[in-house]
Amino acid sequence: MYNVDCIAIKDIKPGLKNINVIFIVLEVGVATVTKENREVRNFKVGDPTACINVSIWDEPGKLIAPGDIIRLTKGYASIWRHCLTLYSGKNGEVFKIGEFCMIFNEGLNMSEPKRPEQQAVANAGGAVPVGLPAGSGAPVAAAASGASTAQSPATTAPASSASNTPQTGGKQGTRGGRGGGGRGGLKGDRR
């Protein structure tokens, strides 16, 4: 179903231009009219690799219905309200090429807010941030120095390395065992 020049939805990144993609429309959003009296409509669409939000302007957006298989040409991707969104470009075209018969993947939603890949690409030059939140699955810069044993709750750090890294071992070990109570219980106990 993919042509040579079509890209898979899972490969769409912020800032990518001249995107050609084939997808099935899963949901049709409400139309929004701009100050310039132009209508934009948001869609949730998918292909066999992932799903994403798409914004289509004016007349083509009015004609699209759930279940339509669409080929979008000359689109571009950017972040809008912390979500990756695919847009139809000014010179782009939207073609209906079929209905209903296309496998799609809703499990990987490229438009979920604040995905680590999006944050890394959105940062200066696409550099990976030094410290990602715990549990993000991405390595932290300190992992190469040997202090990584204190980050995993399943492993315990040797006593000698725990004394060399006083802050990382102590705070991370106590956070997870509070049962979701947060620091609220601690403040009450200290007073």
N, C-alpha and C positions, 0 to 999 in steps of 0.2 A: 504494500500500500504506500510505502514511502518512496518518494522520488529521490534521486541523488542529491538534489539541492535542498531537501527538507531536513529540518532538525528535529530531534526528539525533545519533548517538553522538559524532560529531566536535565537536558543540557543547556537550557536557557538560563542565562545569568544577567544580572543588572548591567545596563550599559551596552548590551549586545544590540546591533542594528542589522537591518536588511534580513530579517528573519522570515523564512518560509516554513510553514508548519501545517500539518493536517491533524485535525482533532474532531471529536464528537462533542456536541453541546449537551451538557448535563443539566444546567440550571440557567434560567433567564432572570436577570435582576430587573429592578425598576428603572425606568428611564429618568434621567436628570437633564433638565434644560439649563444651559449656561446663560450668562449675561448677554452673550452674542446671539442668543436665540438658536443655539445648536443643541442637538439632542445626543447624549451619550448613554450607552446602555452597557452594563456589566454582565458578563457571562462567566459561569464556571464551566470549564471545558477539560477534556481529558484525552489522552492517547494511551497506548499500551505501557508507557513508561511512567507517567505521572499525570497530575492535573494542575491547573493554573487558572487564575482570573484573567479575563480578556476584556478590554474596553473597545467598543466599536462605535464609531460616530455616524450620526445622521441616518439616511435611508437604509443602508445595509443592516444596521442594527434592528430596525423595525421588522425586517423580514425573516429573521432567524428564530427558529423554534427548537425546543428540546428534542434531541434525537437526530438533528441535522448533522451531517458530516461536512466539515468546512475545510477549505484550503485557503489560508491567509498568506499573502505575499507582502514583502517589504514592510514587515512589522518591526517594532523595537520594544525592548524591555527596560523597565525602570522600577524603582521602589516608590510606592504611593501609600502613605499611612502605614509604614513599616511592612508592607506586603509587596512581594514581587508581582508585577502586573505586566501583561503583554498588551501592546496597543497596535491598532492598525495605523500604518503610516499615512502621510498625506498622499503619496503616490501609490499606496498599497491597494490591493484588491482582495475582495472576499468572494470566494466561489463556493456555492453549494455543490458538492460532488456526490452526495448520497444520503441515505437515511438509515438509522437504526443498527446497521450491522458493522460494529467496530468494537473490538475489545479495548477497555480502558482501565486505568489503575487509579483508584481514588485513595489508595493507601499512602502514596507519596504526594502531598499537597505542596507544590512549590510556592504557593502564596501564603503559607502560614507565616505569621509575624515572627521576626527575629530569629530566623534559622542561622546557625553559625556560619554556613557558607556565604549567605547574603551579607552578614556583618563583615566577614573577612574581605569580600570583594568591594564592599562599600567604603572600607577604610582606605587610607591613602595608598594608591597604587596596587591595591589588592593584597597587601601584606597581611599575614596572619597575626592577630593580636597576641601579645605575650602571655597574658593570663586569661584563660576562658573560665567560666563558672564551673565549679565542681560538678561532676556528673554529666558534663557535656559530651564525654566520649573522646574528646580531642586531647592530645598530650599538652602538658604545660611546660614552659621553658625550664623549670627546675627539675624535670624528669631526667635530664642528662647528667645532673650533678650527683646523683645517688640518693637524693632526698625523696624519691618517688615512693619509697616504701611507706612513708607516713601518710600518703594520700589515700591509699586503698584500705577500707575498713577490714578486709579479709586478711591482710598481712600485718604483722607487727614489726616495728623497726627495732633493731638491736639497741641495747641500752647505750652504747657508745655513740651511735649516730643520733639518738634522741637528744643527747646532751649538746651535740653540735648544732642542732636545729631546734632551738627552744620554742619558737612561735608556731611553726607549722604543725608540729606533732600535738601540742597541747590543745589548741583551739579546734582543730578539725576533729579530734577524737571525741570532744564533748558535744559538738553540735548535733550529731545524729541521734544521740540517746535520749533526747528530751520528749519524744513522743509527739512532736508537732506543736508543743506548747510554746515554743519560741523562747524569747527572753522575758516574757511577761512574768513567769513564775520566779525567775531569778531576782527581779527588781523587788518583788514583794518580800522575798526572803531576806534581802540585805537591809531593809529598812528597820 
